[in-house]
């Protein structure tokens, strides 16, 4: 694959993975709207590895706390770190179960259409705006218990529909539950780590057989640039959330969703 194509793919995945605008939807749209070669499963895994590295680095203190909490759970301790680790485990279960059910029934390609992505981008963008404007601002990660983790896990499972946005729907759910904007985004980012690991492991089963020397080189390049793009996007979003709401992302989603629906139905 040409270097510029790899960089475009990496930038698209890196920037959109953690912003509430749907990375999977953008990756599907890239070949669908431009006629470019589909990147394939191996490169999908590579760019996800890059974005995973970025979120782990950015939230390294929270990740370390969750890892210590996991060990603490095995030792039957019940502190704040154990509460965080348990919450991440509970929140990941629904999307794993739902993903397996979709794979075994209708298949992962059934919803990969411009029309579906257009509607989900538009409607879930408007839903994000409504929850962001009406939700409270009193809760933090420290208030995150098992019951709330399960609810957000169910919200996250909805993101298996392309165009929904995994981070976007979790932030929407967290804002509806009264979490402060910065904390809602923080929870969504932390929930992304086990989810990306699980989806990456599932995709890797299909990708390993396709691996070649050239593809491995392309994957390394894409992962590196996706890491840089994701880290920059994370820094920008988390910094802006101290002073602005999610309206700029909602406006983008409305414009993109409307444009996609015009494209889909006009054709």
Secondary structure, DSSP 8 states (H G I E B T S, - for coil): --HHHHHHHHHHHHHHTTTTT-HHHHHHHHHHHH-----HHHHHHHHHHHHHHHHHHHTHHHHHHHHHHHHHHHTT--SHHHHHHHHHHHHHHHHHHHHHHHHHTT-TTTT-SHHHHHHHHHHHHHHHHHHHHHS-S-B-GGG--HHHHHHHHHHHHGGGSTTS-HHHHHHHHHHHTTB-HHHHHHHHHHHHHHHHHHHHHHHHHHHGGG--HHHHHHHHHHHHHHHHHHHHHHHHHHHHTTT--SHHHHHHHHHHHHHHHHHHHH-
